[in-house]
Amino acid sequence: MNAEEFFNQAVTKFGEGDVFGAIADFGQSISLNPNLAPIYYELGKTCYHGRDYQGAIENFDRAIQVNPEFADAYYMRGSVRYSQGDHQRAIEDFTHYINLHPDIANAYYIRGASRSYVGDNQGAVADFTEVIRLNPSDNNYYNRGVTQYLLGNYQGAIEDLTEAINLNENFADAYYNRGNSRYDLGDEQGAFYDYSQAQRIDGAEGNIDSKDEHGCYGRGIARSRLGDFKGAIEDLRNSLRICSYQRNMAFYKEVDRVLRQLQQHNI
C-alpha cells in the first residue's frame, strides 16, 4: 500500500471508531510520505478524540510546519489549547485562523472566551461583537452582555441582555444578569423584576443552583431599598437556605449579617 492508501484506510478506521488502528495507519502513511500536511492534521484529530492531547498538539504543529496556511490545523490546535486552559496560545491560534477565515463565528467566540479568561474583556467584547454580526442569537448577546457587565458598562450589558431576552423569553440567566446590572445602576424596581423572573423560570424548570442564592440576595437588597422589609427578609432567608455554608462561607456570613440587620429594623 502507498501513503495515500494508508491515509484513506486510517480515515475509514477513525470513522468506524477504531482510533488505535487509525493512528497506526496514519503512522504508516507518514513513514511513506512525511510531507503531507493533511496526514498530520487527521492524526492530530484522532489523537484528540483518543484524549492524547499532547500528541494532538504535536501533530497539528507538524501540519502547520508543512503548510503554514493550513487554517483548520490552527483551529484544532487552538481548540485543544482552549480545552486545556492554555488560553494565551489559544488566542494566538484563533488569531491565525481568523486571519485566514474571517467569517467563522465560533472562532471569534472561542477567542473571545479565551480573552475573557486572561482578563482581556475589551478584546472579548470585540470578538463577541463579531460573533453577533455573524450569528445574532440569544446566547451570543448574553455572552457579550455578561462581559460588558464585567467591564462596568452596565447600560451596555442591559441592552445586550434585553436582546437575549427578546429572543428567548425564558432565558433565566439573562434575567439574572440583567438584574445585577440594574441593581448596580440603582434601578431596584427593575432588578426586583428581573430576579423574580429568573427565579420563576428556574423554579418551573426545577433548577436551583448558586445563582439562585445570589439572586435571592440581590432581590432581597432591592426590596429593602424599596421599603419592603418583610419581602426582603423572606428573600434573604431563602438565600441562606439555598447557600452551602461550606462551599461559600464568606457569602453565607454576609447574607446572615444583612438579614440580622433587616430583622432588627423590622421589629
C-alpha positions, 0 to 999 in steps of 0.5 A, a space after each residue: 500500500 502507498 501513503 495515500 492508501 494508508 491515509 484513506 484506510 486510517 480515515 475509514 478506521 477513525 470513522 468506524 471508531 477504531 482510533 488505535 488502528 487509525 493512528 497506526 495507519 496514519 503512522 504508516 502513511 507518514 513513514 511513506 510520505 512525511 510531507 503531507 500536511 493533511 496526514 498530520 492534521 487527521 492524526 492530530 484529530 484522532 489523537 484528540 478524540 483518543 484524549 492524547 492531547 499532547 500528541 494532538 498538539 504535536 501533530 497539528 504543529 507538524 501540519 502547520 510546519 508543512 503548510 503554514 496556511 493550513 487554517 483548520 490545523 490552527 483551529 484544532 490546535 487552538 481548540 485543544 489549547 482552549 480545552 486545556 486552559 492554555 488560553 494565551 496560545 489559544 488566542 494566538 491560534 484563533 488569531 491565525 485562523 481568523 486571519 485566514 477565515 474571517 467569517 467563522 463565528 465560533 472562532 471569534 467566540 472561542 477567542 473571545 472566551 479565551 480573552 475573557 479568561 486572561 482578563 482581556 474583556 475589551 478584546 472579548 467584547 470585540 470578538 463577541 461583537 463579531 460573533 453577533 454580526 455573524 450569528 445574532 442569537 440569544 446566547 451570543 448577546 448574553 455572552 457579550 452582555 455578561 462581559 460588558 457587565 464585567 467591564 462596568 458598562 452596565 447600560 451596555 450589558 442591559 441592552 445586550 441582555 434585553 436582546 437575549 431576552 427578546 429572543 428567548 423569553 425564558 432565558 433565566 440567566 439573562 434575567 439574572 444578569 440583567 438584574 445585577 446590572 440594574 441593581 448596580 445602576 440603582 434601578 431596584 424596581 427593575 432588578 426586583 423584576 428581573 430576579 423574580 423572573 429568573 427565579 420563576 423560570 428556574 423554579 418551573 424548570 426545577 433548577 436551583 443552583 448558586 445563582 439562585 442564592 445570589 439572586 435571592 440576595 440581590 432581590 432581597 437588597 432591592 426590596 429593602 431599598 424599596 421599603 419592603 422589609 418583610 419581602 426582603 427578609 423572606 428573600 434573604 432567608 431563602 438565600 441562606 437556605 439555598 447557600 452551602 455554608 461550606 462551599 461559600 462561607 464568606 457569602 453565607 456570613 454576609 447574607 446572615 449579617 444583612 438579614 440580622 440587620 433587616 430583622 432588627 429594623 423590622 421589629 
